[in-house]
Amino acid sequence: MAIRTIPVALPDELRCYVERKVKAGRYLDVSEVVSEALRQMETAELSTELEQFQSALTGGHNRAETESEIRRVERSVKAGRGE
């Protein structure tokens, strides 16, 4: 996986939070903190989509999933795996 540097602007509260995490030794640098936060955010989104998909498959609502919805979820899952 290629790593690319991008500038990120944070409000003071978040900047301080990130700096505390690094200072506490849990992360080596700011990039690690931001990367971990984004991974957790992606995992949560994928989990929500998977739950919605499973609910739909088990009759969680009154309509069938469309092919486009199924493909969208499949793409999201693959993207989350880095495929």
C-alpha positions in Angstrom: 0.0 0.0 0.0 1.4 3.3 -1.0 1.7 6.0 1.6 1.0 9.6 0.7 1.4 12.6 2.9 -1.6 15.0 3.0 -2.1 18.2 5.1 -4.7 17.9 7.8 -6.1 20.9 9.7 -7.5 20.1 13.2 -9.3 22.3 15.7 -7.2 22.9 18.9 -9.2 20.3 20.9 -8.5 17.5 18.4 -4.9 18.5 18.0 -4.4 18.4 21.7 -6.1 15.0 21.9 -3.9 13.6 19.2 -0.8 15.0 20.8 -1.8 13.4 24.2 -2.1 10.0 22.5 1.3 10.3 21.0 2.8 11.6 24.2 1.2 8.7 26.2 3.2 6.3 23.9 0.2 4.6 22.4 1.2 5.8 18.9 4.5 6.7 17.4 3.3 9.9 15.7 0.3 11.9 14.6 0.0 10.0 11.4 -0.6 6.8 13.3 -3.4 8.4 15.4 -5.2 9.7 12.3 -4.8 6.5 10.4 -6.2 4.5 13.3 -9.1 6.9 13.7 -9.9 6.5 10.0 -9.6 2.7 10.1 -12.1 2.7 13.0 -14.4 5.0 11.2 -14.3 2.8 8.1 -14.9 -0.3 10.2 -17.9 1.3 11.8 -19.4 2.3 8.5 -18.9 -1.2 7.0 -20.4 -2.8 10.1 -23.5 -0.6 9.8 -23.8 -1.4 6.1 -23.4 -5.1 6.8 -26.1 -5.0 9.5 -28.5 -3.2 7.2 -27.8 -5.7 4.4 -28.2 -8.7 6.8 -31.4 -7.2 8.1 -32.7 -6.8 4.6 -31.9 -10.4 3.8 -33.7 -11.6 6.8 -36.8 -9.5 6.1 -35.9 -6.5 8.1 -38.1 -4.3 5.9 -40.9 -4.6 3.4 -38.9 -4.5 0.2 -36.3 -6.6 -1.5 -32.7 -5.4 -2.0 -32.1 -4.2 -5.5 -29.1 -5.5 -7.5 -27.5 -2.0 -7.3 -27.8 -2.0 -3.5 -26.2 -5.4 -3.3 -23.3 -4.3 -5.6 -22.9 -1.1 -3.5 -22.5 -3.2 -0.3 -20.1 -5.6 -2.0 -18.0 -2.7 -3.3 -17.9 -1.2 0.2 -16.8 -4.5 1.8 -14.1 -5.1 -0.9 -12.8 -1.5 -0.4 -12.6 -2.1 3.3 -10.5 -5.1 2.7 -8.2 -3.2 0.3 -9.2 -5.3 -2.7 
